[in-house]
Amino acid sequence: MFRLKDSALPADFQFPANLEQLGYFINDKDQIRSIRHPEQEFNYFISKNDRINVVQREAFNSLFIKPPCIRRNIQSRLLSSSLNLTSIPLGTPPSQPHIPIYTSSNISSCSRLIVYVGESSQDLGVFAYRTIGQESIASGSVIDFVHTIRKCPDDPGILIANTGQLFWYRGGQRAVTQTTWEALPRQTAVSPPMEIDKVKNRVPANRDVKEHIAHVFDEVIPQLAKTDVTIDVIGMGDGAPEVVQYLHGNWAKWEKNVQAMAIGTAFLPLMEDTGKDKSFREFWGDRVRAYIQSAEPLETPLIGRKDCGCNCYSAGEDQVLECIMPNAYKSMLEFFQLVNEVPGYRELAAVQEEEPVLEDTV
């Protein structure tokens, strides 16, 4: 019998670990552009072979190349903005399975804490690579978000959860997203991706989004923040229903701490999603806003309170879910500031929704 050895198959593709050698630079507007064509954005489709495209994109986004590409650039700028890269479970050595999150240097002393729970498809600190590529690194990541929070008069603490990088890559001793896992080096260019071991490639107490959110609230916040800290929560995309479900199930524990919430979603959350707990339903109606994917201008009140139980507003984005945060985060933070400054704040119905009147045509 004849067989084809791996050594006879084409090697997996590699790209230079250097931004300039990839053909790009960061201009004075914080935009990544082509060196040869300075007005041209990142080009994903450089080949009909999608494996080449995937590996090039991972090199472009990489945390480990110099001059710094996207993830390294974001990390270095956040660390210089008084954020810390915190490994969880807390106290885990760097070589052992852990998930990185961002926490502000004032998290132990702040009276108010803003917690961001993003999408499971995104890298830590990234809102939308699409926005990073089209507008700027700062606007498509949490950089501008963090700087805006820093301007709040009460100087809130910050915690950026990491619902995306939940796979432990043992070869690189780091947590990665599903997208990065697919781009990791393979034995040959035609080999399948590495299998994900349910134990070896997972992090204890952070095996999925649900566990990660529970760990952040049950273990991280109680250990790092004050017991009486006031908490504002942002839930984005598929992270939104998970954090809502967690808080509803643990409302007796968090009722005195969680002050307000904003969620970014492509569709109306149903009132049933908030459960039957009367206290949580009151919180949901009084101090929660849903920012819905819509073509209407940002903050335009939308019909939906009857169905979902809270006020609904346009996110000012109708095409791509991940672009809600770059568009709407300032509005969310202004809402939090309003709730924080007005004692006993309660949301009034933004839109008066009436039952349609059926005309008698007989």
C-alpha positions in Angstrom: 0.0 0.0 0.0 1.1 3.5 -0.8 0.7 6.3 1.8 1.5 10.0 1.8 3.7 11.0 4.7 3.2 14.3 6.4 6.8 15.2 5.4 5.6 15.1 1.8 2.7 17.5 2.4 3.1 21.3 2.1 4.2 23.1 5.3 1.7 25.3 7.2 1.8 28.9 6.3 3.7 31.5 8.3 3.8 35.3 8.3 6.6 37.6 9.5 6.3 38.7 13.2 6.7 42.3 12.2 4.0 44.9 11.4 6.1 46.6 8.7 7.0 43.3 7.1 3.3 42.5 7.0 3.0 45.7 4.9 1.2 47.9 7.4 1.9 50.9 9.7 -0.1 52.9 12.3 -0.7 56.5 11.0 -1.1 59.7 13.1 -4.9 59.0 13.3 -4.3 55.7 15.1 -5.4 53.8 12.0 -3.6 50.8 10.6 -3.0 51.3 6.9 -1.0 49.8 4.0 2.5 51.0 3.6 2.3 50.9 -0.2 -1.2 52.4 -0.3 -1.6 54.6 2.8 -5.4 55.0 2.3 -6.0 51.2 2.1 -7.2 49.3 5.1 -6.2 45.8 6.2 -6.8 43.3 3.3 -8.0 40.0 4.6 -8.6 38.3 1.2 -5.0 38.0 0.0 -5.5 34.5 -1.3 -8.1 32.1 -2.5 -6.7 29.7 0.1 -8.5 30.8 3.3 -5.9 29.1 5.5 -3.5 31.8 4.2 -6.0 34.5 5.0 -6.7 33.1 8.5 -3.0 32.9 9.4 -2.2 36.3 8.1 -5.1 37.8 10.1 -3.9 36.2 13.3 -0.4 37.6 12.7 -1.9 41.0 12.1 -4.0 40.8 15.3 -1.2 39.1 17.3 -0.2 40.0 20.8 3.3 38.9 20.3 4.8 40.6 17.3 6.8 43.8 17.1 6.3 46.6 16.2 3.1 46.0 18.1 0.1 44.8 16.3 -3.5 45.2 17.5 -3.7 43.2 20.7 -0.2 44.2 21.9 -0.9 47.8 21.0 -4.1 47.8 23.0 -2.5 46.0 26.0 0.4 48.4 26.2 -1.8 51.4 26.1 -4.2 50.1 28.7 -1.4 49.2 31.1 -0.1 52.8 30.7 -3.7 54.0 31.6 -3.6 52.4 35.1 -5.2 49.1 34.2 -3.7 45.8 35.3 -3.7 42.5 33.5 -5.1 40.2 36.2 -5.0 36.4 35.9 -8.0 34.4 37.1 -8.5 32.2 39.1 -6.7 34.8 41.2 -3.1 33.7 42.2 -2.7 31.4 39.3 1.0 31.3 38.1 1.6 32.5 34.5 2.5 29.0 33.3 -0.7 27.4 34.6 -4.1 27.6 32.9 -5.6 31.1 33.5 -7.8 33.7 31.9 -6.6 37.3 31.7 -8.9 40.2 32.5 -8.3 43.9 32.9 -8.9 45.6 36.3 -8.2 49.2 37.2 -5.5 50.1 39.8 -8.2 51.7 42.0 -10.5 48.6 42.1 -9.8 48.0 45.8 -10.7 51.5 46.8 -13.4 52.7 44.3 -16.9 53.4 45.5 -18.3 52.6 42.0 -17.2 49.8 39.7 -18.1 49.5 36.0 -18.1 45.9 34.7 -18.0 45.1 31.0 -19.1 41.7 29.8 -18.5 41.4 26.0 -19.1 39.0 23.2 -17.6 35.5 23.2 -16.1 36.0 19.8 -13.9 38.9 20.8 -10.4 39.1 22.2 -9.8 40.8 25.6 -10.2 44.5 25.3 -11.6 44.5 21.7 -15.1 45.8 20.8 -14.8 45.2 17.1 -11.9 44.5 14.8 -14.0 46.0 12.0 -14.1 49.4 13.7 -10.4 49.1 14.5 -9.6 48.6 10.8 -12.0 51.2 9.5 -11.8 54.0 12.2 -9.0 53.6 14.8 -7.5 51.2 17.3 -8.8 53.3 20.2 -12.4 53.5 19.1 -12.7 49.8 18.2 -11.3 48.7 21.5 -11.8 49.6 25.2 -9.1 52.3 25.0 -11.5 55.3 24.4 -14.1 53.6 26.7 -11.5 53.5 29.5 -10.4 57.1 28.9 -14.1 58.3 29.0 -14.6 56.5 32.3 -11.5 58.2 33.7 -13.3 61.6 33.2 -16.1 60.7 35.5 -16.0 62.9 38.6 -16.2 60.0 41.1 -13.4 58.0 39.4 -15.1 54.6 39.0 -13.1 51.4 39.0 -13.1 49.2 35.9 -13.3 45.5 35.2 -13.1 44.1 31.7 -14.2 40.5 31.7 -12.9 38.1 29.1 -15.7 36.0 27.6 -13.8 35.2 24.4 -10.3 33.8 25.4 -11.5 30.7 27.2 -9.3 28.1 25.4 -6.0 27.3 27.0 -3.2 27.0 24.4 -0.6 24.9 26.2 2.1 25.4 23.6 1.9 29.2 24.1 0.8 29.1 27.7 -1.9 31.6 27.0 -5.7 31.8 26.7 -7.1 32.3 23.2 -10.4 32.6 21.4 -11.9 30.1 19.0 -10.7 32.2 16.1 -7.1 32.2 17.3 -7.3 28.5 18.0 -8.2 27.9 14.3 -5.2 29.9 13.3 -2.6 28.2 15.5 0.3 26.4 13.7 -0.6 23.0 12.3 1.5 20.0 11.3 0.9 20.7 7.6 -1.0 23.2 5.5 -3.8 20.7 5.0 -3.9 19.3 8.6 -7.1 19.8 10.7 -6.9 22.2 13.7 -5.8 20.7 17.0 -8.6 19.0 19.0 -9.7 20.8 22.1 -9.3 18.7 25.2 -12.2 19.4 27.6 -9.8 19.3 30.5 -6.3 20.3 29.3 -7.4 23.1 27.1 -9.8 24.6 29.6 -9.4 26.8 32.6 -10.8 25.8 36.0 -14.1 27.6 36.8 -13.9 29.4 33.4 -14.8 26.6 31.0 -17.5 28.6 29.2 -19.1 32.1 29.3 -21.5 31.2 32.0 -18.8 29.9 34.3 -16.5 32.9 33.6 -19.2 35.4 34.5 -20.1 33.5 37.7 -16.4 33.4 38.6 -16.0 37.1 38.1 -18.9 38.0 40.3 -18.5 35.2 42.9 -14.8 35.2 43.3 -13.0 38.1 41.7 -15.1 41.1 42.6 -15.6 40.1 46.3 -11.8 39.6 46.6 -10.7 42.7 44.8 -13.4 45.3 45.5 -15.0 46.7 48.6 -18.1 44.9 49.9 -20.3 47.9 49.6 -19.1 48.9 46.1 -21.8 50.1 43.7 -21.7 48.2 40.4 -22.8 49.3 36.9 -22.9 46.4 34.4 -22.7 46.5 30.6 -23.6 43.3 28.8 -22.9 43.0 25.0 -24.1 40.5 22.4 -24.2 37.0 23.7 -22.6 38.2 26.9 -25.8 40.2 27.7 -28.3 37.3 28.4 -25.6 35.4 30.3 -24.9 38.2 32.8 -28.6 38.9 33.0 -29.3 35.3 33.8 -26.6 35.2 36.4 -27.7 38.4 38.2 -31.3 37.2 38.2 -30.3 33.9 39.8 -28.2 35.6 42.4 -30.1 38.8 42.9 -30.5 38.4 46.7 -26.7 38.6 46.8 -26.2 41.5 44.4 -29.3 43.6 44.9 -27.6 46.1 47.2 -24.6 46.5 44.9 -25.8 46.5 41.3 -27.0 50.0 40.6 -27.7 50.0 36.8 -27.3 48.0 33.7 -27.1 48.6 29.9 -27.2 45.9 27.3 -26.3 45.9 23.6 -28.3 43.5 21.5 -29.6 42.8 18.0 -33.1 42.1 19.2 -35.5 42.8 22.0 -34.9 40.8 25.2 -38.2 39.2 26.2 -39.6 40.0 29.6 -39.6 36.3 30.4 -35.8 36.4 30.3 -35.8 38.5 33.4 -37.5 35.7 35.4 -40.2 36.1 38.1 -38.2 37.7 40.9 -40.3 40.8 41.7 -37.3 42.8 43.0 -35.2 42.0 39.9 -38.1 42.8 37.6 -38.4 46.2 39.4 -34.7 46.8 38.9 -35.0 45.8 35.2 -37.8 48.3 34.6 -36.3 51.1 36.6 -32.5 51.1 36.0 -31.9 49.1 32.8 -31.6 50.3 29.2 -31.4 48.1 26.1 -29.5 49.4 23.1 -31.0 47.7 20.1 -29.5 47.4 16.6 -31.4 49.9 14.6 -31.0 52.4 11.7 -32.5 55.1 13.9 -30.1 57.7 15.3 -28.4 56.9 18.6 -30.6 57.1 21.6 -33.8 57.3 19.6 -36.5 55.7 21.9 -37.8 52.5 20.4 -41.1 50.6 21.0 -40.4 47.5 23.1 -40.9 48.2 26.8 -44.1 46.2 26.9 -42.3 43.1 25.5 -38.9 43.4 27.3 -39.8 45.3 30.5 -37.2 48.1 30.1 -36.7 51.2 28.0 -35.2 50.4 24.5 -33.1 52.8 22.5 -31.4 52.7 19.1 -27.7 51.9 19.3 -27.2 53.9 16.1 -25.9 50.8 14.3 -28.1 48.7 12.0 -25.5 46.5 10.2 -23.2 44.7 12.6 -23.8 43.7 16.2 -20.2 44.2 17.3 -20.2 47.8 16.3 -22.9 48.7 18.9 -20.3 49.4 21.7 -18.1 51.8 19.7 -21.3 53.8 18.9 -23.2 53.6 22.1 -20.8 53.3 25.1 -20.8 57.0 25.8 -24.6 57.0 26.0 -24.4 54.0 28.4 -21.9 55.7 30.6 -24.0 58.9 30.7 -26.9 56.8 31.8 -24.8 55.3 34.6 -23.7 58.7 35.7 -27.3 59.9 35.8 -28.4 57.0 37.9 -25.4 57.5 40.2 -26.1 61.2 40.7 -29.9 61.1 41.2 -31.1 59.4 44.4 -33.9 56.9 43.8 -33.6 57.2 40.0 -36.3 55.4 38.0 -36.7 55.2 34.3 -40.0 56.5 32.9 -41.4 54.9 29.8 -39.5 56.5 26.9 -42.3 55.7 24.4 -46.0 55.5 25.2 -47.0 52.2 23.7 -50.7 51.9 23.0 -52.7 49.0 21.8 -53.7 49.4 18.1 -57.3 50.5 17.5 -59.0 48.3 15.0 -61.4 50.3 12.8 -64.8 48.8 11.9 -64.7 48.6 8.1 -68.1 47.0 7.8 
